[in-house]
Amino acid sequence: MNRTDVLLALDKLENAYQKLKEGVLQAKDELDRDGVILRLEFTSELLWKTLKIVLEYNGISCKSPRECIKLAFRHGFIEDDEVLLDILEDRNRASHIYNEQLAKEIFERIEKVYVGSIGSTIGVLRERV
């Protein structure tokens, strides 16, 4: 793993994050909301994989999304592991079961919590690389 791999992973994550943020701002109906939830799925996948790459670059091995988040928190690469773990949980719920009320709740968390948390995580990762 080299620095270029880390920077490329961060760029991909940031692009997905920008699309997520854009979706939240433009969502007008149920179809838009569902699209934003799908964008969260993409972004959360890139988020944990980017954490894995950053950790490996720093000599730390992890295998699962949960493990990578916990190790990234322990080593100061992220500020809040709880929110990132909540993102994973919502991603899993949304991808396995469709429920209108759950979709509304997840969209609200994306809008009010997750977008900000992912953005600040990207900022911290960029500072540390």
N, CA, C and O atoms as CSV, one atom per row, in Angstrom:
chain,resi,resn,atom,element,x,y,z
A,1,MET,N,N,0.846,-1.173,0.000
A,1,MET,CA,C,0.000,0.000,0.000
A,1,MET,C,C,0.895,1.240,0.000
A,1,MET,O,O,1.807,1.357,0.818
A,2,ASN,N,N,0.627,2.154,-0.916
A,2,ASN,CA,C,1.424,3.375,-0.949
A,2,ASN,C,C,0.513,4.603,-0.809
A,2,ASN,O,O,-0.712,4.489,-0.816
A,3,ARG,N,N,1.126,5.745,-0.685
A,3,ARG,CA,C,0.378,6.997,-0.454
A,3,ARG,C,C,-0.582,7.295,-1.598
A,3,ARG,O,O,-1.676,7.811,-1.367
A,4,THR,N,N,-0.189,6.978,-2.825
A,4,THR,CA,C,-1.055,7.203,-3.983
A,4,THR,C,C,-2.344,6.401,-3.860
A,4,THR,O,O,-3.419,6.912,-4.175
A,5,ASP,N,N,-2.254,5.149,-3.406
A,5,ASP,CA,C,-3.452,4.323,-3.203
A,5,ASP,C,C,-4.385,4.964,-2.185
A,5,ASP,O,O,-5.603,4.972,-2.360
A,6,VAL,N,N,-3.802,5.498,-1.129
A,6,VAL,CA,C,-4.595,6.154,-0.091
A,6,VAL,C,C,-5.289,7.389,-0.657
A,6,VAL,O,O,-6.480,7.597,-0.424
A,7,LEU,N,N,-4.562,8.189,-1.385
A,7,LEU,CA,C,-5.147,9.416,-1.953
A,7,LEU,C,C,-6.232,9.104,-2.973
A,7,LEU,O,O,-7.247,9.798,-3.026
A,8,LEU,N,N,-6.033,8.075,-3.777
A,8,LEU,CA,C,-7.066,7.671,-4.734
A,8,LEU,C,C,-8.328,7.183,-4.025
A,8,LEU,O,O,-9.444,7.506,-4.431
A,9,ALA,N,N,-8.139,6.411,-2.973
A,9,ALA,CA,C,-9.287,5.932,-2.199
A,9,ALA,C,C,-10.045,7.108,-1.579
A,9,ALA,O,O,-11.276,7.137,-1.588
A,10,LEU,N,N,-9.302,8.070,-1.043
A,10,LEU,CA,C,-9.941,9.261,-0.477
A,10,LEU,C,C,-10.698,10.058,-1.535
A,10,LEU,O,O,-11.784,10.572,-1.266
A,11,ASP,N,N,-10.136,10.162,-2.725
A,11,ASP,CA,C,-10.825,10.864,-3.814
A,11,ASP,C,C,-12.130,10.169,-4.185
A,11,ASP,O,O,-13.150,10.832,-4.376
A,12,LYS,N,N,-12.112,8.841,-4.289
A,12,LYS,CA,C,-13.331,8.086,-4.600
A,12,LYS,C,C,-14.382,8.279,-3.505
A,12,LYS,O,O,-15.561,8.484,-3.790
A,13,LEU,N,N,-13.940,8.211,-2.260
A,13,LEU,CA,C,-14.854,8.424,-1.143
A,13,LEU,C,C,-15.441,9.823,-1.192
A,13,LEU,O,O,-16.644,10.002,-1.005
A,14,GLU,N,N,-14.611,10.799,-1.437
A,14,GLU,CA,C,-15.092,12.173,-1.474
A,14,GLU,C,C,-16.091,12.387,-2.615
A,14,GLU,O,O,-17.068,13.116,-2.446
A,15,ASN,N,N,-15.861,11.766,-3.762
A,15,ASN,CA,C,-16.817,11.869,-4.869
A,15,ASN,C,C,-18.166,11.265,-4.481
A,15,ASN,O,O,-19.211,11.858,-4.750
A,16,ALA,N,N,-18.148,10.100,-3.855
A,16,ALA,CA,C,-19.396,9.466,-3.419
A,16,ALA,C,C,-20.092,10.334,-2.372
A,16,ALA,O,O,-21.313,10.487,-2.392
A,17,TYR,N,N,-19.308,10.894,-1.464
A,17,TYR,CA,C,-19.855,11.781,-0.427
A,17,TYR,C,C,-20.522,13.001,-1.056
A,17,TYR,O,O,-21.610,13.395,-0.637
A,18,GLN,N,N,-19.883,13.598,-2.050
A,18,GLN,CA,C,-20.467,14.770,-2.723
A,18,GLN,C,C,-21.792,14.403,-3.393
A,18,GLN,O,O,-22.736,15.192,-3.363
A,19,LYS,N,N,-21.872,13.226,-3.992
A,19,LYS,CA,C,-23.120,12.764,-4.614
A,19,LYS,C,C,-24.196,12.541,-3.553
A,19,LYS,O,O,-25.364,12.862,-3.769
A,20,LEU,N,N,-23.799,11.994,-2.416
A,20,LEU,CA,C,-24.750,11.805,-1.312
A,20,LEU,C,C,-25.289,13.149,-0.846
A,20,LEU,O,O,-26.497,13.330,-0.696
A,21,LYS,N,N,-24.384,14.081,-0.620
A,21,LYS,CA,C,-24.762,15.418,-0.155
A,21,LYS,C,C,-25.680,16.110,-1.166
A,21,LYS,O,O,-26.686,16.718,-0.799
A,22,GLU,N,N,-25.319,16.008,-2.417
A,22,GLU,CA,C,-26.126,16.588,-3.495
A,22,GLU,C,C,-27.533,15.972,-3.511
A,22,GLU,O,O,-28.528,16.677,-3.675
A,23,GLY,N,N,-27.596,14.652,-3.339
A,23,GLY,CA,C,-28.888,13.971,-3.313
A,23,GLY,C,C,-29.768,14.441,-2.177
A,23,GLY,O,O,-30.970,14.636,-2.356
A,24,VAL,N,N,-29.180,14.622,-1.014
A,24,VAL,CA,C,-29.935,15.105,0.150
A,24,VAL,C,C,-30.520,16.487,-0.136
A,24,VAL,O,O,-31.682,16.753,0.170
A,25,LEU,N,N,-29.718,17.348,-0.715
A,25,LEU,CA,C,-30.171,18.712,-0.996
A,25,LEU,C,C,-31.264,18.761,-2.062
A,25,LEU,O,O,-32.109,19.655,-2.037
A,26,GLN,N,N,-31.254,17.818,-2.989
A,26,GLN,CA,C,-32.191,17.854,-4.105
A,26,GLN,C,C,-33.418,16.958,-3.920
A,26,GLN,O,O,-34.356,17.041,-4.712
A,27,ALA,N,N,-33.432,16.118,-2.909
A,27,ALA,CA,C,-34.523,15.154,-2.731
A,27,ALA,C,C,-35.862,15.865,-2.526
A,27,ALA,O,O,-35.996,16.746,-1.677
A,28,LYS,N,N,-36.852,15.453,-3.334
A,28,LYS,CA,C,-38.171,16.080,-3.270
A,28,LYS,C,C,-39.291,15.087,-2.992
A,28,LYS,O,O,-40.365,15.473,-2.532
A,29,ASP,N,N,-39.046,13.814,-3.270
A,29,ASP,CA,C,-40.124,12.837,-3.120
A,29,ASP,C,C,-39.555,11.485,-2.674
A,29,ASP,O,O,-38.366,11.355,-2.383
A,30,GLU,N,N,-40.434,10.493,-2.630
A,30,GLU,CA,C,-40.051,9.163,-2.163
A,30,GLU,C,C,-38.970,8.534,-3.043
A,30,GLU,O,O,-38.054,7.891,-2.530
A,31,LEU,N,N,-39.065,8.710,-4.337
A,31,LEU,CA,C,-38.075,8.150,-5.250
A,31,LEU,C,C,-36.702,8.781,-5.011
A,31,LEU,O,O,-35.690,8.081,-4.983
A,32,ASP,N,N,-36.671,10.090,-4.842
A,32,ASP,CA,C,-35.405,10.780,-4.538
A,32,ASP,C,C,-34.831,10.289,-3.215
A,32,ASP,O,O,-33.631,10.043,-3.100
A,33,ARG,N,N,-35.698,10.149,-2.223
A,33,ARG,CA,C,-35.252,9.691,-0.899
A,33,ARG,C,C,-34.622,8.308,-1.008
A,33,ARG,O,O,-33.577,8.046,-0.413
A,34,ASP,N,N,-35.264,7.425,-1.771
A,34,ASP,CA,C,-34.725,6.075,-1.936
A,34,ASP,C,C,-33.376,6.109,-2.649
A,34,ASP,O,O,-32.486,5.312,-2.350
A,35,GLY,N,N,-33.232,7.035,-3.592
A,35,GLY,CA,C,-31.946,7.201,-4.275
A,35,GLY,C,C,-30.852,7.663,-3.323
A,35,GLY,O,O,-29.707,7.225,-3.429
A,36,VAL,N,N,-31.200,8.542,-2.398
A,36,VAL,CA,C,-30.236,9.017,-1.400
A,36,VAL,C,C,-29.804,7.858,-0.502
A,36,VAL,O,O,-28.628,7.735,-0.162
A,37,ILE,N,N,-30.751,7.019,-0.124
A,37,ILE,CA,C,-30.418,5.862,0.718
A,37,ILE,C,C,-29.478,4.928,-0.039
A,37,ILE,O,O,-28.553,4.372,0.553
A,38,LEU,N,N,-29.702,4.751,-1.325
A,38,LEU,CA,C,-28.793,3.942,-2.134
A,38,LEU,C,C,-27.406,4.581,-2.196
A,38,LEU,O,O,-26.392,3.886,-2.139
A,39,ARG,N,N,-27.370,5.899,-2.313
A,39,ARG,CA,C,-26.076,6.595,-2.304
A,39,ARG,C,C,-25.366,6.417,-0.965
A,39,ARG,O,O,-24.137,6.349,-0.921
A,40,LEU,N,N,-26.126,6.341,0.127
A,40,LEU,CA,C,-25.517,6.060,1.436
A,40,LEU,C,C,-24.864,4.685,1.406
A,40,LEU,O,O,-23.774,4.506,1.950
A,41,GLU,N,N,-25.520,3.710,0.775
A,41,GLU,CA,C,-24.948,2.374,0.695
A,41,GLU,C,C,-23.591,2.412,-0.018
A,41,GLU,O,O,-22.621,1.823,0.459
A,42,PHE,N,N,-23.525,3.104,-1.154
A,42,PHE,CA,C,-22.257,3.221,-1.882
A,42,PHE,C,C,-21.204,3.921,-1.032
A,42,PHE,O,O,-20.063,3.472,-0.928
A,43,THR,N,N,-21.616,5.026,-0.431
A,43,THR,CA,C,-20.673,5.840,0.342
A,43,THR,C,C,-20.158,5.081,1.561
A,43,THR,O,O,-18.970,5.145,1.876
A,44,SER,N,N,-21.040,4.368,2.243
A,44,SER,CA,C,-20.598,3.632,3.435
A,44,SER,C,C,-19.641,2.512,3.059
A,44,SER,O,O,-18.713,2.209,3.809
A,45,GLU,N,N,-19.860,1.899,1.907
A,45,GLU,CA,C,-18.950,0.854,1.439
A,45,GLU,C,C,-17.564,1.447,1.159
A,45,GLU,O,O,-16.548,0.889,1.573
A,46,LEU,N,N,-17.534,2.571,0.459
A,46,LEU,CA,C,-16.258,3.234,0.186
A,46,LEU,C,C,-15.609,3.752,1.466
A,46,LEU,O,O,-14.384,3.758,1.585
A,47,LEU,N,N,-16.422,4.183,2.416
A,47,LEU,CA,C,-15.893,4.703,3.675
A,47,LEU,C,C,-15.102,3.643,4.424
A,47,LEU,O,O,-13.955,3.882,4.803
A,48,TRP,N,N,-15.688,2.489,4.641
A,48,TRP,CA,C,-14.956,1.484,5.410
A,48,TRP,C,C,-13.763,0.937,4.631
A,48,TRP,O,O,-12.731,0.614,5.219
A,49,LYS,N,N,-13.905,0.832,3.300
A,49,LYS,CA,C,-12.774,0.349,2.503
A,49,LYS,C,C,-11.632,1.368,2.486
A,49,LYS,O,O,-10.459,0.994,2.451
A,50,THR,N,N,-11.981,2.647,2.510
A,50,THR,CA,C,-10.948,3.686,2.599
A,50,THR,C,C,-10.260,3.628,3.958
A,50,THR,O,O,-9.040,3.761,4.046
A,51,LEU,N,N,-11.037,3.430,5.010
A,51,LEU,CA,C,-10.434,3.270,6.341
A,51,LEU,C,C,-9.479,2.082,6.356
A,51,LEU,O,O,-8.396,2.159,6.936
A,52,LYS,N,N,-9.877,0.994,5.724
A,52,LYS,CA,C,-9.019,-0.195,5.647
A,52,LYS,C,C,-7.695,0.144,4.941
A,52,LYS,O,O,-6.624,-0.258,5.394
A,53,ILE,N,N,-7.780,0.877,3.841
A,53,ILE,CA,C,-6.579,1.263,3.085
A,53,ILE,C,C,-5.688,2.188,3.920
A,53,ILE,O,O,-4.470,2.018,3.950
A,54,VAL,N,N,-6.293,3.155,4.589
A,54,VAL,CA,C,-5.527,4.082,5.442
A,54,VAL,C,C,-4.850,3.318,6.573
A,54,VAL,O,O,-3.680,3.552,6.873
A,55,LEU,N,N,-5.580,2.412,7.192
A,55,LEU,CA,C,-5.002,1.621,8.280
A,55,LEU,C,C,-3.853,0.749,7.774
A,55,LEU,O,O,-2.794,0.683,8.398
A,56,GLU,N,N,-4.070,0.082,6.638
A,56,GLU,CA,C,-3.003,-0.766,6.091
A,56,GLU,C,C,-1.769,0.060,5.743
A,56,GLU,O,O,-0.642,-0.388,5.951
A,57,TYR,N,N,-1.978,1.255,5.219
A,57,TYR,CA,C,-0.873,2.159,4.909
A,57,TYR,C,C,-0.059,2.472,6.174
A,57,TYR,O,O,1.145,2.720,6.115
A,58,ASN,N,N,-0.754,2.452,7.312
A,58,ASN,CA,C,-0.107,2.734,8.592
A,58,ASN,C,C,0.246,1.458,9.362
A,58,ASN,O,O,0.508,1.514,10.564
A,59,GLY,N,N,0.255,0.313,8.680
A,59,GLY,CA,C,0.693,-0.944,9.284
A,59,GLY,C,C,-0.321,-1.613,10.185
A,59,GLY,O,O,0.047,-2.441,11.018
A,60,ILE,N,N,-1.598,-1.269,10.034
A,60,ILE,CA,C,-2.652,-1.832,10.881
A,60,ILE,C,C,-3.593,-2.640,9.989
A,60,ILE,O,O,-4.097,-2.128,8.989
A,61,SER,N,N,-3.824,-3.885,10.346
A,61,SER,CA,C,-4.655,-4.766,9.533
A,61,SER,C,C,-6.062,-4.878,10.108
A,61,SER,O,O,-6.243,-4.995,11.320
A,62,CYS,N,N,-7.059,-4.841,9.220
A,62,CYS,CA,C,-8.445,-5.088,9.619
A,62,CYS,C,C,-9.146,-5.798,8.480
A,62,CYS,O,O,-8.722,-5.711,7.327
A,63,LYS,N,N,-10.225,-6.503,8.806
A,63,LYS,CA,C,-10.906,-7.289,7.788
A,63,LYS,C,C,-12.357,-6.867,7.565
A,63,LYS,O,O,-12.799,-6.786,6.419
A,64,SER,N,N,-13.084,-6.605,8.601
A,64,SER,CA,C,-14.512,-6.301,8.470
A,64,SER,C,C,-14.765,-4.800,8.615
A,64,SER,O,O,-13.934,-4.080,9.167
A,65,PRO,N,N,-15.900,-4.335,8.124
A,65,PRO,CA,C,-16.230,-2.908,8.273
A,65,PRO,C,C,-16.206,-2.457,9.733
A,65,PRO,O,O,-15.621,-1.425,10.060
A,66,ARG,N,N,-16.838,-3.227,10.596
A,66,ARG,CA,C,-16.903,-2.873,12.018
A,66,ARG,C,C,-15.512,-2.802,12.646
A,66,ARG,O,O,-15.202,-1.869,13.386
A,67,GLU,N,N,-14.688,-3.786,12.346
A,67,GLU,CA,C,-13.322,-3.823,12.885
A,67,GLU,C,C,-12.511,-2.623,12.383
A,67,GLU,O,O,-11.778,-2.000,13.152
A,68,CYS,N,N,-12.644,-2.306,11.106
A,68,CYS,CA,C,-11.896,-1.174,10.542
A,68,CYS,C,C,-12.312,0.137,11.209
A,68,CYS,O,O,-11.462,0.976,11.508
A,69,ILE,N,N,-13.601,0.315,11.442
A,69,ILE,CA,C,-14.085,1.541,12.093
A,69,ILE,C,C,-13.549,1.628,13.517
A,69,ILE,O,O,-13.063,2.678,13.936
A,70,LYS,N,N,-13.637,0.539,14.253
A,70,LYS,CA,C,-13.162,0.563,15.643
A,70,LYS,C,C,-11.653,0.825,15.730
A,70,LYS,O,O,-11.199,1.578,16.591
A,71,LEU,N,N,-10.884,0.201,14.835
A,71,LEU,CA,C,-9.437,0.428,14.829
A,71,LEU,C,C,-9.094,1.849,14.382
A,71,LEU,O,O,-8.175,2.466,14.919
A,72,ALA,N,N,-9.826,2.361,13.407
A,72,ALA,CA,C,-9.583,3.736,12.954
A,72,ALA,C,C,-9.856,4.716,14.089
A,72,ALA,O,O,-9.124,5.693,14.247
A,73,PHE,N,N,-10.883,4.472,14.870
A,73,PHE,CA,C,-11.182,5.325,16.026
A,73,PHE,C,C,-10.075,5.203,17.074
A,73,PHE,O,O,-9.581,6.208,17.587
A,74,ARG,N,N,-9.698,3.988,17.379
A,74,ARG,CA,C,-8.665,3.738,18.395
A,74,ARG,C,C,-7.347,4.418,18.042
A,74,ARG,O,O,-6.616,4.864,18.926
A,75,HIS,N,N,-7.048,4.494,16.751
A,75,HIS,CA,C,-5.777,5.087,16.312
A,75,HIS,C,C,-5.911,6.543,15.871
A,75,HIS,O,O,-4.975,7.108,15.306
A,76,GLY,N,N,-7.059,7.147,16.125
A,76,GLY,CA,C,-7.237,8.572,15.888
A,76,GLY,C,C,-7.491,8.991,14.444
A,76,GLY,O,O,-7.315,10.159,14.098
A,77,PHE,N,N,-7.904,8.047,13.601
A,77,PHE,CA,C,-8.183,8.392,12.213
A,77,PHE,C,C,-9.616,8.892,12.015
A,77,PHE,O,O,-9.925,9.520,11.003
A,78,ILE,N,N,-10.472,8.614,12.972
A,78,ILE,CA,C,-11.840,9.136,12.941
A,78,ILE,C,C,-12.180,9.664,14.322
A,78,ILE,O,O,-11.623,9.229,15.330
A,79,GLU,N,N,-13.111,10.616,14.345
A,79,GLU,CA,C,-13.467,11.267,15.604
A,79,GLU,C,C,-14.613,10.584,16.333
A,79,GLU,O,O,-14.710,10.688,17.556
A,80,ASP,N,N,-15.491,9.880,15.601
A,80,ASP,CA,C,-16.691,9.314,16.217
A,80,ASP,C,C,-17.012,7.963,15.588
A,80,ASP,O,O,-17.559,7.899,14.487
A,81,ASP,N,N,-16.677,6.898,16.281
A,81,ASP,CA,C,-16.964,5.570,15.751
A,81,ASP,C,C,-18.441,5.216,15.850
A,81,ASP,O,O,-18.952,4.450,15.033
A,82,GLU,N,N,-19.129,5.769,16.846
A,82,GLU,CA,C,-20.542,5.444,17.057
A,82,GLU,C,C,-21.390,5.807,15.834
A,82,GLU,O,O,-22.202,4.998,15.385
A,83,VAL,N,N,-21.212,7.004,15.298
A,83,VAL,CA,C,-22.007,7.435,14.146
A,83,VAL,C,C,-21.670,6.571,12.929
A,83,VAL,O,O,-22.572,6.177,12.189
A,84,LEU,N,N,-20.404,6.275,12.714
A,84,LEU,CA,C,-20.038,5.450,11.563
A,84,LEU,C,C,-20.585,4.030,11.707
A,84,LEU,O,O,-20.958,3.411,10.712
A,85,LEU,N,N,-20.635,3.518,12.914
A,85,LEU,CA,C,-21.252,2.211,13.140
A,85,LEU,C,C,-22.764,2.278,12.906
A,85,LEU,O,O,-23.354,1.332,12.383
A,86,ASP,N,N,-23.387,3.388,13.288
A,86,ASP,CA,C,-24.816,3.585,13.003
A,86,ASP,C,C,-25.074,3.614,11.499
A,86,ASP,O,O,-26.072,3.074,11.023
A,87,ILE,N,N,-24.165,4.248,10.754
A,87,ILE,CA,C,-24.298,4.284,9.294
A,87,ILE,C,C,-24.289,2.857,8.743
A,87,ILE,O,O,-25.116,2.510,7.900
A,88,LEU,N,N,-23.365,2.042,9.215
A,88,LEU,CA,C,-23.307,0.648,8.761
A,88,LEU,C,C,-24.603,-0.089,9.085
A,88,LEU,O,O,-25.128,-0.838,8.261
A,89,GLU,N,N,-25.106,0.130,10.284
A,89,GLU,CA,C,-26.335,-0.535,10.698
A,89,GLU,C,C,-27.508,-0.112,9.812
A,89,GLU,O,O,-28.288,-0.956,9.370
A,90,ASP,N,N,-27.634,1.186,9.553
A,90,ASP,CA,C,-28.711,1.665,8.684
A,90,ASP,C,C,-28.529,1.161,7.256
A,90,ASP,O,O,-29.507,0.834,6.584
A,91,ARG,N,N,-27.308,1.101,6.801
A,91,ARG,CA,C,-27.036,0.572,5.461
A,91,ARG,C,C,-27.514,-0.858,5.356
A,91,ARG,O,O,-28.149,-1.235,4.371
A,92,ASN,N,N,-27.212,-1.659,6.366
A,92,ASN,CA,C,-27.631,-3.061,6.363
A,92,ASN,C,C,-29.147,-3.193,6.438
A,92,ASN,O,O,-29.737,-4.012,5.734
A,93,ARG,N,N,-29.772,-2.398,7.282
A,93,ARG,CA,C,-31.236,-2.434,7.382
A,93,ARG,C,C,-31.887,-2.062,6.061
A,93,ARG,O,O,-32.821,-2.725,5.610
A,94,ALA,N,N,-31.394,-1.008,5.449
A,94,ALA,CA,C,-32.009,-0.504,4.213
A,94,ALA,C,C,-31.816,-1.481,3.055
A,94,ALA,O,O,-32.682,-1.589,2.187
A,95,SER,N,N,-30.710,-2.179,3.036
A,95,SER,CA,C,-30.442,-3.060,1.899
A,95,SER,C,C,-31.116,-4.422,2.033
A,95,SER,O,O,-31.195,-5.162,1.053
A,96,HIS,N,N,-31.606,-4.771,3.228
A,96,HIS,CA,C,-32.211,-6.088,3.424
A,96,HIS,C,C,-33.727,-6.050,3.583
A,96,HIS,O,O,-34.405,-7.033,3.283
A,97,ILE,N,N,-34.252,-4.950,4.042
A,97,ILE,CA,C,-35.691,-4.847,4.290
A,97,ILE,C,C,-36.157,-3.487,3.803
A,97,ILE,O,O,-35.526,-2.472,4.097
A,98,TYR,N,N,-37.268,-3.456,3.052
A,98,TYR,CA,C,-37.807,-2.141,2.703
A,98,TYR,C,C,-39.029,-1.893,3.555
A,98,TYR,O,O,-39.970,-2.686,3.587
A,99,ASN,N,N,-38.987,-0.782,4.235
A,99,ASN,CA,C,-40.076,-0.355,5.099
A,99,ASN,C,C,-40.154,1.160,4.969
A,99,ASN,O,O,-39.168,1.862,5.192
A,100,GLU,N,N,-41.321,1.653,4.612
A,100,GLU,CA,C,-41.494,3.084,4.353
A,100,GLU,C,C,-41.065,3.945,5.542
A,100,GLU,O,O,-40.344,4.927,5.370
A,101,GLN,N,N,-41.503,3.582,6.732
A,101,GLN,CA,C,-41.159,4.375,7.913
A,101,GLN,C,C,-39.656,4.340,8.178
A,101,GLN,O,O,-39.053,5.362,8.505
A,102,LEU,N,N,-39.062,3.171,8.035
A,102,LEU,CA,C,-37.614,3.045,8.226
A,102,LEU,C,C,-36.863,3.898,7.202
A,102,LEU,O,O,-35.873,4.547,7.541
A,103,ALA,N,N,-37.324,3.897,5.970
A,103,ALA,CA,C,-36.683,4.707,4.926
A,103,ALA,C,C,-36.724,6.192,5.297
A,103,ALA,O,O,-35.740,6.906,5.105
A,104,LYS,N,N,-37.844,6.653,5.818
A,104,LYS,CA,C,-37.962,8.053,6.236
A,104,LYS,C,C,-36.984,8.362,7.372
A,104,LYS,O,O,-36.324,9.401,7.372
A,105,GLU,N,N,-36.903,7.452,8.330
A,105,GLU,CA,C,-36.004,7.650,9.474
A,105,GLU,C,C,-34.535,7.668,9.028
A,105,GLU,O,O,-33.750,8.504,9.476
A,106,ILE,N,N,-34.183,6.745,8.152
A,106,ILE,CA,C,-32.795,6.692,7.664
A,106,ILE,C,C,-32.466,7.950,6.881
A,106,ILE,O,O,-31.385,8.515,7.050
A,107,PHE,N,N,-33.381,8.401,6.022
A,107,PHE,CA,C,-33.137,9.630,5.266
A,107,PHE,C,C,-32.914,10.807,6.215
A,107,PHE,O,O,-32.029,11.633,5.992
A,108,GLU,N,N,-33.712,10.878,7.261
A,108,GLU,CA,C,-33.558,11.977,8.223
A,108,GLU,C,C,-32.187,11.926,8.902
A,108,GLU,O,O,-31.553,12.962,9.100
A,109,ARG,N,N,-31.731,10.723,9.259
A,109,ARG,CA,C,-30.403,10.602,9.867
A,109,ARG,C,C,-29.305,10.967,8.873
A,109,ARG,O,O,-28.308,11.589,9.241
A,110,ILE,N,N,-29.493,10.577,7.609
A,110,ILE,CA,C,-28.522,10.947,6.577
A,110,ILE,C,C,-28.411,12.463,6.520
A,110,ILE,O,O,-27.317,13.026,6.541
A,111,GLU,N,N,-29.562,13.104,6.448
A,111,GLU,CA,C,-29.622,14.563,6.301
A,111,GLU,C,C,-29.064,15.298,7.520
A,111,GLU,O,O,-28.313,16.263,7.378
A,112,LYS,N,N,-29.430,14.841,8.709
A,112,LYS,CA,C,-29.099,15.599,9.924
A,112,LYS,C,C,-27.798,15.191,10.595
A,112,LYS,O,O,-27.199,15.990,11.314
A,113,VAL,N,N,-27.345,13.944,10.369
A,113,VAL,CA,C,-26.165,13.465,11.098
A,113,VAL,C,C,-25.082,12.918,10.170
A,113,VAL,O,O,-23.924,13.330,10.249
A,114,TYR,N,N,-25.456,11.999,9.301
A,114,TYR,CA,C,-24.466,11.243,8.551
A,114,TYR,C,C,-23.662,12.089,7.568
A,114,TYR,O,O,-22.448,11.917,7.454
A,115,VAL,N,N,-24.321,12.993,6.863
A,115,VAL,CA,C,-23.591,13.823,5.898
A,115,VAL,C,C,-22.484,14.609,6.608
A,115,VAL,O,O,-21.351,14.658,6.131
A,116,GLY,N,N,-22.811,15.212,7.728
A,116,GLY,CA,C,-21.807,15.973,8.478
A,116,GLY,C,C,-20.689,15.094,9.009
A,116,GLY,O,O,-19.517,15.468,8.954
A,117,SER,N,N,-21.049,13.936,9.519
A,117,SER,CA,C,-20.056,13.032,10.087
A,117,SER,C,C,-19.114,12.489,9.014
A,117,SER,O,O,-17.903,12.422,9.225
A,118,ILE,N,N,-19.659,12.108,7.882
A,118,ILE,CA,C,-18.811,11.604,6.795
A,118,ILE,C,C,-17.891,12.710,6.298
A,118,ILE,O,O,-16.709,12.473,6.048
A,119,GLY,N,N,-18.428,13.914,6.154
A,119,GLY,CA,C,-17.610,15.048,5.708
A,119,GLY,C,C,-16.460,15.329,6.657
A,119,GLY,O,O,-15.333,15.555,6.217
A,120,SER,N,N,-16.732,15.318,7.958
A,120,SER,CA,C,-15.649,15.591,8.903
A,120,SER,C,C,-14.649,14.433,8.945
A,120,SER,O,O,-13.457,14.653,9.158
A,121,THR,N,N,-15.125,13.209,8.746
A,121,THR,CA,C,-14.217,12.057,8.694
A,121,THR,C,C,-13.265,12.188,7.514
A,121,THR,O,O,-12.067,11.937,7.648
A,122,ILE,N,N,-13.792,12.578,6.366
A,122,ILE,CA,C,-12.934,12.776,5.188
A,122,ILE,C,C,-11.891,13.857,5.480
A,122,ILE,O,O,-10.726,13.713,5.110
A,123,GLY,N,N,-12.308,14.929,6.137
A,123,GLY,CA,C,-11.370,15.999,6.495
A,123,GLY,C,C,-10.253,15.515,7.394
A,123,GLY,O,O,-9.086,15.837,7.170
A,124,VAL,N,N,-10.606,14.739,8.414
A,124,VAL,CA,C,-9.597,14.204,9.334
A,124,VAL,C,C,-8.647,13.258,8.597
A,124,VAL,O,O,-7.433,13.311,8.798
A,125,LEU,N,N,-9.198,12.399,7.752
A,125,LEU,CA,C,-8.347,11.475,7.004
A,125,LEU,C,C,-7.380,12.222,6.093
A,125,LEU,O,O,-6.208,11.861,5.993
A,126,ARG,N,N,-7.870,13.255,5.436
A,126,ARG,CA,C,-6.990,14.046,4.561
A,126,ARG,C,C,-5.859,14.701,5.360
A,126,ARG,O,O,-4.721,14.762,4.894
A,127,GLU,N,N,-6.174,15.187,6.555
A,127,GLU,CA,C,-5.147,15.802,7.406
A,127,GLU,C,C,-4.093,14.795,7.839
A,127,GLU,O,O,-2.916,15.136,7.959
A,128,ARG,N,N,-4.512,13.551,8.074
A,128,ARG,CA,C,-3.608,12.548,8.611
A,128,ARG,C,C,-2.755,11.855,7.553
A,128,ARG,O,O,-1.785,11.175,7.889
A,129,VAL,N,N,-3.108,12.023,6.268
A,129,VAL,CA,C,-2.372,11.317,5.202
A,129,VAL,C,C,-1.250,12.196,4.673
A,129,VAL,O,O,-0.516,11.786,3.774
